Structures are given as structure tokens and as C-alpha cells.
């Protein structure tokens, strides 16, 4: 894999009304999915579960992860880099509260998006996927 590719796992978290959870990381301007890089030897689901606890303070419900595929696009916060993201729909339990590097969490209706800046992965892949669910 090129050193210009950042490999991550990302979560598609929806509420009972079909809204999608997005996060804004500290010092950035684009809303994106919760998630992040895998630790050495970590599976996708283990990495996603760890990231969600760290970023949102809630936990992934066991056996709820559903793989949606791997998508490549421009990285939101690293100019000149691509992101290769394994996307999983997951259900979470507990109170969602921004933690670690997360400044804000936001629920959006994928069919009626607010006028905000979205990360390329979210804009081009996640939100269109969510509209089909």
C-alpha cells in the first residue's frame, strides 16, 4: 500500500429515525464518521469498537457490525493523502458524548442534509449509502 494511503475503519451509526451520526474532530472543519486507524494486529470490528468507546463514550453492541465494503477517496484532513476506509454499520448502546479529539457530534438526515462541510468519504460514500437503507 502506498505511503500516501491512510487505512481506517469507519462507523455508520443510525438512530431509529434513520439519521446518521457524524463527528467533528478538534481543529477540523469537515464532519465525518466516527472511527480511526487500526492498532497492530487489531481486527476491523475491534478497532471500530475501541475508537467508538474513545471518541463517543458508548459501546458497539456485540455482533451488530455489518460490513458495507471498502472505499477509497481523498482524505479530509491530510492534503495529498487518500483514505481507504472499511465501512461498518453498527448499533451502539450507552450515552453518546464527544470525547478525546471529538469536538462535536451531530445527527443528520441523509435525505435532507444541513449546509455543512462533509469529509469526502462521508459526502461521496456514507451518506449515499445511508439514503438507500
PyMOL commands that place a pseudoatom at each C-alpha (Angstrom):
pseudoatom trace, name=CA, resn=UNK, resi=1, chain=A, elem=C, hetatm=0, pos=[0.000, 0.000, 0.000]
pseudoatom trace, name=CA, resn=UNK, resi=2, chain=A, elem=C, hetatm=0, pos=[1.253, 3.470, -0.845]
pseudoatom trace, name=CA, resn=UNK, resi=3, chain=A, elem=C, hetatm=0, pos=[2.521, 5.623, 1.994]
pseudoatom trace, name=CA, resn=UNK, resi=4, chain=A, elem=C, hetatm=0, pos=[0.008, 8.229, 0.767]
pseudoatom trace, name=CA, resn=UNK, resi=5, chain=A, elem=C, hetatm=0, pos=[-2.922, 5.962, 1.766]
pseudoatom trace, name=CA, resn=UNK, resi=6, chain=A, elem=C, hetatm=0, pos=[-4.360, 6.104, 5.287]
pseudoatom trace, name=CA, resn=UNK, resi=7, chain=A, elem=C, hetatm=0, pos=[-6.152, 2.875, 6.165]
pseudoatom trace, name=CA, resn=UNK, resi=8, chain=A, elem=C, hetatm=0, pos=[-9.057, 3.289, 8.599]
pseudoatom trace, name=CA, resn=UNK, resi=9, chain=A, elem=C, hetatm=0, pos=[-12.303, 1.780, 9.807]
pseudoatom trace, name=CA, resn=UNK, resi=10, chain=A, elem=C, hetatm=0, pos=[-15.411, 3.942, 9.996]
pseudoatom trace, name=CA, resn=UNK, resi=11, chain=A, elem=C, hetatm=0, pos=[-18.868, 3.528, 11.534]
pseudoatom trace, name=CA, resn=UNK, resi=12, chain=A, elem=C, hetatm=0, pos=[-22.261, 4.138, 10.041]
pseudoatom trace, name=CA, resn=UNK, resi=13, chain=A, elem=C, hetatm=0, pos=[-24.398, 4.685, 13.149]
pseudoatom trace, name=CA, resn=UNK, resi=14, chain=A, elem=C, hetatm=0, pos=[-28.087, 5.417, 12.617]
pseudoatom trace, name=CA, resn=UNK, resi=15, chain=A, elem=C, hetatm=0, pos=[-30.889, 6.204, 15.026]
pseudoatom trace, name=CA, resn=UNK, resi=16, chain=A, elem=C, hetatm=0, pos=[-34.427, 4.814, 14.878]
pseudoatom trace, name=CA, resn=UNK, resi=17, chain=A, elem=C, hetatm=0, pos=[-35.417, 7.683, 12.540]
pseudoatom trace, name=CA, resn=UNK, resi=18, chain=A, elem=C, hetatm=0, pos=[-32.646, 6.849, 10.050]
pseudoatom trace, name=CA, resn=UNK, resi=19, chain=A, elem=C, hetatm=0, pos=[-30.483, 9.820, 10.954]
pseudoatom trace, name=CA, resn=UNK, resi=20, chain=A, elem=C, hetatm=0, pos=[-26.701, 9.331, 10.682]
pseudoatom trace, name=CA, resn=UNK, resi=21, chain=A, elem=C, hetatm=0, pos=[-24.247, 10.216, 13.458]
pseudoatom trace, name=CA, resn=UNK, resi=22, chain=A, elem=C, hetatm=0, pos=[-21.366, 12.440, 12.370]
pseudoatom trace, name=CA, resn=UNK, resi=23, chain=A, elem=C, hetatm=0, pos=[-18.445, 13.830, 14.351]
pseudoatom trace, name=CA, resn=UNK, resi=24, chain=A, elem=C, hetatm=0, pos=[-16.259, 16.899, 14.071]
pseudoatom trace, name=CA, resn=UNK, resi=25, chain=A, elem=C, hetatm=0, pos=[-12.680, 16.384, 15.192]
pseudoatom trace, name=CA, resn=UNK, resi=26, chain=A, elem=C, hetatm=0, pos=[-10.911, 19.172, 17.080]
pseudoatom trace, name=CA, resn=UNK, resi=27, chain=A, elem=C, hetatm=0, pos=[-9.208, 21.664, 14.764]
pseudoatom trace, name=CA, resn=UNK, resi=28, chain=A, elem=C, hetatm=0, pos=[-11.016, 20.469, 11.610]
pseudoatom trace, name=CA, resn=UNK, resi=29, chain=A, elem=C, hetatm=0, pos=[-13.965, 21.773, 9.602]
pseudoatom trace, name=CA, resn=UNK, resi=30, chain=A, elem=C, hetatm=0, pos=[-15.439, 18.648, 7.950]
pseudoatom trace, name=CA, resn=UNK, resi=31, chain=A, elem=C, hetatm=0, pos=[-17.985, 16.385, 9.604]
pseudoatom trace, name=CA, resn=UNK, resi=32, chain=A, elem=C, hetatm=0, pos=[-17.192, 12.687, 9.249]
pseudoatom trace, name=CA, resn=UNK, resi=33, chain=A, elem=C, hetatm=0, pos=[-17.909, 9.218, 10.562]
pseudoatom trace, name=CA, resn=UNK, resi=34, chain=A, elem=C, hetatm=0, pos=[-16.561, 8.093, 13.912]
pseudoatom trace, name=CA, resn=UNK, resi=35, chain=A, elem=C, hetatm=0, pos=[-13.687, 5.641, 13.575]
pseudoatom trace, name=CA, resn=UNK, resi=36, chain=A, elem=C, hetatm=0, pos=[-9.968, 5.635, 13.040]
pseudoatom trace, name=CA, resn=UNK, resi=37, chain=A, elem=C, hetatm=0, pos=[-6.801, 3.661, 12.410]
pseudoatom trace, name=CA, resn=UNK, resi=38, chain=A, elem=C, hetatm=0, pos=[-6.329, 0.043, 13.475]
pseudoatom trace, name=CA, resn=UNK, resi=39, chain=A, elem=C, hetatm=0, pos=[-3.701, -0.839, 16.065]
pseudoatom trace, name=CA, resn=UNK, resi=40, chain=A, elem=C, hetatm=0, pos=[-1.228, -3.536, 15.014]
pseudoatom trace, name=CA, resn=UNK, resi=41, chain=A, elem=C, hetatm=0, pos=[-2.963, -6.909, 14.794]
pseudoatom trace, name=CA, resn=UNK, resi=42, chain=A, elem=C, hetatm=0, pos=[-6.388, -5.421, 15.519]
pseudoatom trace, name=CA, resn=UNK, resi=43, chain=A, elem=C, hetatm=0, pos=[-9.427, -6.583, 13.536]
pseudoatom trace, name=CA, resn=UNK, resi=44, chain=A, elem=C, hetatm=0, pos=[-11.717, -4.035, 11.876]
pseudoatom trace, name=CA, resn=UNK, resi=45, chain=A, elem=C, hetatm=0, pos=[-14.519, -4.579, 14.386]
pseudoatom trace, name=CA, resn=UNK, resi=46, chain=A, elem=C, hetatm=0, pos=[-12.152, -4.486, 17.383]
pseudoatom trace, name=CA, resn=UNK, resi=47, chain=A, elem=C, hetatm=0, pos=[-10.634, -1.222, 16.112]
pseudoatom trace, name=CA, resn=UNK, resi=48, chain=A, elem=C, hetatm=0, pos=[-14.049, 0.299, 15.492]
pseudoatom trace, name=CA, resn=UNK, resi=49, chain=A, elem=C, hetatm=0, pos=[-15.294, -0.769, 18.913]
pseudoatom trace, name=CA, resn=UNK, resi=50, chain=A, elem=C, hetatm=0, pos=[-12.211, 0.767, 20.596]
pseudoatom trace, name=CA, resn=UNK, resi=51, chain=A, elem=C, hetatm=0, pos=[-12.495, 4.004, 18.607]
pseudoatom trace, name=CA, resn=UNK, resi=52, chain=A, elem=C, hetatm=0, pos=[-16.199, 4.405, 19.435]
pseudoatom trace, name=CA, resn=UNK, resi=53, chain=A, elem=C, hetatm=0, pos=[-15.522, 3.986, 23.166]
pseudoatom trace, name=CA, resn=UNK, resi=54, chain=A, elem=C, hetatm=0, pos=[-12.633, 6.501, 22.947]
pseudoatom trace, name=CA, resn=UNK, resi=55, chain=A, elem=C, hetatm=0, pos=[-14.439, 9.068, 20.766]
pseudoatom trace, name=CA, resn=UNK, resi=56, chain=A, elem=C, hetatm=0, pos=[-18.069, 8.759, 21.879]
pseudoatom trace, name=CA, resn=UNK, resi=57, chain=A, elem=C, hetatm=0, pos=[-18.053, 7.093, 25.305]
pseudoatom trace, name=CA, resn=UNK, resi=58, chain=A, elem=C, hetatm=0, pos=[-20.596, 4.479, 24.224]
pseudoatom trace, name=CA, resn=UNK, resi=59, chain=A, elem=C, hetatm=0, pos=[-20.073, 0.902, 23.071]
pseudoatom trace, name=CA, resn=UNK, resi=60, chain=A, elem=C, hetatm=0, pos=[-20.788, -1.164, 19.979]
pseudoatom trace, name=CA, resn=UNK, resi=61, chain=A, elem=C, hetatm=0, pos=[-23.443, -3.795, 20.584]
pseudoatom trace, name=CA, resn=UNK, resi=62, chain=A, elem=C, hetatm=0, pos=[-21.827, -7.198, 20.163]
pseudoatom trace, name=CA, resn=UNK, resi=63, chain=A, elem=C, hetatm=0, pos=[-22.433, -8.853, 16.776]
pseudoatom trace, name=CA, resn=UNK, resi=64, chain=A, elem=C, hetatm=0, pos=[-24.149, -5.735, 15.365]
pseudoatom trace, name=CA, resn=UNK, resi=65, chain=A, elem=C, hetatm=0, pos=[-21.386, -4.863, 12.866]
pseudoatom trace, name=CA, resn=UNK, resi=66, chain=A, elem=C, hetatm=0, pos=[-22.433, -5.209, 9.237]
pseudoatom trace, name=CA, resn=UNK, resi=67, chain=A, elem=C, hetatm=0, pos=[-19.724, -4.708, 6.595]
pseudoatom trace, name=CA, resn=UNK, resi=68, chain=A, elem=C, hetatm=0, pos=[-20.548, -2.315, 3.742]
pseudoatom trace, name=CA, resn=UNK, resi=69, chain=A, elem=C, hetatm=0, pos=[-17.269, -2.540, 1.866]
pseudoatom trace, name=CA, resn=UNK, resi=70, chain=A, elem=C, hetatm=0, pos=[-14.005, -0.670, 1.474]
pseudoatom trace, name=CA, resn=UNK, resi=71, chain=A, elem=C, hetatm=0, pos=[-13.986, 2.771, -0.136]
pseudoatom trace, name=CA, resn=UNK, resi=72, chain=A, elem=C, hetatm=0, pos=[-11.153, 4.985, -1.382]
pseudoatom trace, name=CA, resn=UNK, resi=73, chain=A, elem=C, hetatm=0, pos=[-11.313, 8.771, -1.564]
pseudoatom trace, name=CA, resn=UNK, resi=74, chain=A, elem=C, hetatm=0, pos=[-9.409, 11.944, -0.713]
pseudoatom trace, name=CA, resn=UNK, resi=75, chain=A, elem=C, hetatm=0, pos=[-8.512, 12.297, 2.957]
pseudoatom trace, name=CA, resn=UNK, resi=76, chain=A, elem=C, hetatm=0, pos=[-10.429, 15.099, 4.672]
pseudoatom trace, name=CA, resn=UNK, resi=77, chain=A, elem=C, hetatm=0, pos=[-7.664, 16.494, 6.870]
pseudoatom trace, name=CA, resn=UNK, resi=78, chain=A, elem=C, hetatm=0, pos=[-4.418, 15.345, 5.234]
pseudoatom trace, name=CA, resn=UNK, resi=79, chain=A, elem=C, hetatm=0, pos=[-3.865, 17.129, 1.887]
pseudoatom trace, name=CA, resn=UNK, resi=80, chain=A, elem=C, hetatm=0, pos=[-2.330, 14.881, -0.775]
pseudoatom trace, name=CA, resn=UNK, resi=81, chain=A, elem=C, hetatm=0, pos=[-3.403, 11.688, 1.003]
pseudoatom trace, name=CA, resn=UNK, resi=82, chain=A, elem=C, hetatm=0, pos=[-6.076, 9.145, 0.184]
pseudoatom trace, name=CA, resn=UNK, resi=83, chain=A, elem=C, hetatm=0, pos=[-8.141, 7.337, 2.782]
pseudoatom trace, name=CA, resn=UNK, resi=84, chain=A, elem=C, hetatm=0, pos=[-9.045, 3.658, 2.387]
pseudoatom trace, name=CA, resn=UNK, resi=85, chain=A, elem=C, hetatm=0, pos=[-11.964, 3.072, 4.724]
pseudoatom trace, name=CA, resn=UNK, resi=86, chain=A, elem=C, hetatm=0, pos=[-13.625, -0.180, 5.711]
pseudoatom trace, name=CA, resn=UNK, resi=87, chain=A, elem=C, hetatm=0, pos=[-17.205, 0.845, 6.499]
pseudoatom trace, name=CA, resn=UNK, resi=88, chain=A, elem=C, hetatm=0, pos=[-19.398, -0.975, 9.015]
pseudoatom trace, name=CA, resn=UNK, resi=89, chain=A, elem=C, hetatm=0, pos=[-22.934, -0.219, 10.131]
pseudoatom trace, name=CA, resn=UNK, resi=90, chain=A, elem=C, hetatm=0, pos=[-23.031, -0.716, 13.893]
pseudoatom trace, name=CA, resn=UNK, resi=91, chain=A, elem=C, hetatm=0, pos=[-25.539, -0.316, 16.695]
pseudoatom trace, name=CA, resn=UNK, resi=92, chain=A, elem=C, hetatm=0, pos=[-24.360, 1.351, 19.892]
pseudoatom trace, name=CA, resn=UNK, resi=93, chain=A, elem=C, hetatm=0, pos=[-25.519, 1.405, 23.496]
pseudoatom trace, name=CA, resn=UNK, resi=94, chain=A, elem=C, hetatm=0, pos=[-24.954, 3.980, 26.182]
pseudoatom trace, name=CA, resn=UNK, resi=95, chain=A, elem=C, hetatm=0, pos=[-24.873, 7.759, 26.112]
pseudoatom trace, name=CA, resn=UNK, resi=96, chain=A, elem=C, hetatm=0, pos=[-23.142, 9.313, 23.110]
pseudoatom trace, name=CA, resn=UNK, resi=97, chain=A, elem=C, hetatm=0, pos=[-20.886, 12.136, 24.280]
pseudoatom trace, name=CA, resn=UNK, resi=98, chain=A, elem=C, hetatm=0, pos=[-17.959, 13.725, 22.393]
pseudoatom trace, name=CA, resn=UNK, resi=99, chain=A, elem=C, hetatm=0, pos=[-14.628, 12.726, 23.962]
pseudoatom trace, name=CA, resn=UNK, resi=100, chain=A, elem=C, hetatm=0, pos=[-10.900, 12.576, 23.100]
pseudoatom trace, name=CA, resn=UNK, resi=101, chain=A, elem=C, hetatm=0, pos=[-10.330, 14.536, 19.849]
pseudoatom trace, name=CA, resn=UNK, resi=102, chain=A, elem=C, hetatm=0, pos=[-14.060, 14.913, 19.093]
pseudoatom trace, name=CA, resn=UNK, resi=103, chain=A, elem=C, hetatm=0, pos=[-15.435, 18.459, 19.486]
pseudoatom trace, name=CA, resn=UNK, resi=104, chain=A, elem=C, hetatm=0, pos=[-18.992, 17.875, 18.308]
pseudoatom trace, name=CA, resn=UNK, resi=105, chain=A, elem=C, hetatm=0, pos=[-21.448, 15.121, 17.428]
pseudoatom trace, name=CA, resn=UNK, resi=106, chain=A, elem=C, hetatm=0, pos=[-24.363, 15.717, 15.099]
pseudoatom trace, name=CA, resn=UNK, resi=107, chain=A, elem=C, hetatm=0, pos=[-27.287, 13.628, 13.833]
pseudoatom trace, name=CA, resn=UNK, resi=108, chain=A, elem=C, hetatm=0, pos=[-28.187, 14.372, 10.190]
pseudoatom trace, name=CA, resn=UNK, resi=109, chain=A, elem=C, hetatm=0, pos=[-30.990, 13.177, 7.950]
pseudoatom trace, name=CA, resn=UNK, resi=110, chain=A, elem=C, hetatm=0, pos=[-29.190, 11.774, 4.879]
pseudoatom trace, name=CA, resn=UNK, resi=111, chain=A, elem=C, hetatm=0, pos=[-32.157, 12.867, 2.720]
pseudoatom trace, name=CA, resn=UNK, resi=112, chain=A, elem=C, hetatm=0, pos=[-32.202, 16.479, 4.000]
pseudoatom trace, name=CA, resn=UNK, resi=113, chain=A, elem=C, hetatm=0, pos=[-28.614, 17.470, 4.703]
pseudoatom trace, name=CA, resn=UNK, resi=114, chain=A, elem=C, hetatm=0, pos=[-27.741, 20.680, 6.528]
pseudoatom trace, name=CA, resn=UNK, resi=115, chain=A, elem=C, hetatm=0, pos=[-25.433, 23.159, 4.831]
pseudoatom trace, name=CA, resn=UNK, resi=116, chain=A, elem=C, hetatm=0, pos=[-22.208, 21.883, 6.379]
pseudoatom trace, name=CA, resn=UNK, resi=117, chain=A, elem=C, hetatm=0, pos=[-18.832, 20.713, 5.161]
pseudoatom trace, name=CA, resn=UNK, resi=118, chain=A, elem=C, hetatm=0, pos=[-18.580, 16.913, 4.994]
pseudoatom trace, name=CA, resn=UNK, resi=119, chain=A, elem=C, hetatm=0, pos=[-15.465, 14.772, 4.630]
pseudoatom trace, name=CA, resn=UNK, resi=120, chain=A, elem=C, hetatm=0, pos=[-15.207, 13.279, 1.109]
pseudoatom trace, name=CA, resn=UNK, resi=121, chain=A, elem=C, hetatm=0, pos=[-15.805, 9.742, 2.464]
pseudoatom trace, name=CA, resn=UNK, resi=122, chain=A, elem=C, hetatm=0, pos=[-18.967, 10.867, 4.250]
pseudoatom trace, name=CA, resn=UNK, resi=123, chain=A, elem=C, hetatm=0, pos=[-20.242, 13.010, 1.356]
pseudoatom trace, name=CA, resn=UNK, resi=124, chain=A, elem=C, hetatm=0, pos=[-19.444, 10.628, -1.516]
pseudoatom trace, name=CA, resn=UNK, resi=125, chain=A, elem=C, hetatm=0, pos=[-19.939, 7.191, 0.062]
pseudoatom trace, name=CA, resn=UNK, resi=126, chain=A, elem=C, hetatm=0, pos=[-21.560, 7.061, 3.525]
pseudoatom trace, name=CA, resn=UNK, resi=127, chain=A, elem=C, hetatm=0, pos=[-24.466, 9.461, 3.081]
pseudoatom trace, name=CA, resn=UNK, resi=128, chain=A, elem=C, hetatm=0, pos=[-25.480, 7.992, -0.310]
pseudoatom trace, name=CA, resn=UNK, resi=129, chain=A, elem=C, hetatm=0, pos=[-25.350, 4.518, 1.297]
pseudoatom trace, name=CA, resn=UNK, resi=130, chain=A, elem=C, hetatm=0, pos=[-27.483, 5.725, 4.201]
pseudoatom trace, name=CA, resn=UNK, resi=131, chain=A, elem=C, hetatm=0, pos=[-30.080, 7.136, 1.785]
pseudoatom trace, name=CA, resn=UNK, resi=132, chain=A, elem=C, hetatm=0, pos=[-30.541, 3.627, 0.341]
pseudoatom trace, name=CA, resn=UNK, resi=133, chain=A, elem=C, hetatm=0, pos=[-31.077, 1.908, 3.701]
for i in range(1, 133): cmd.bond("trace and resi %d" % i, "trace and resi %d" % (i + 1))
show_as sticks, trace
zoom trace
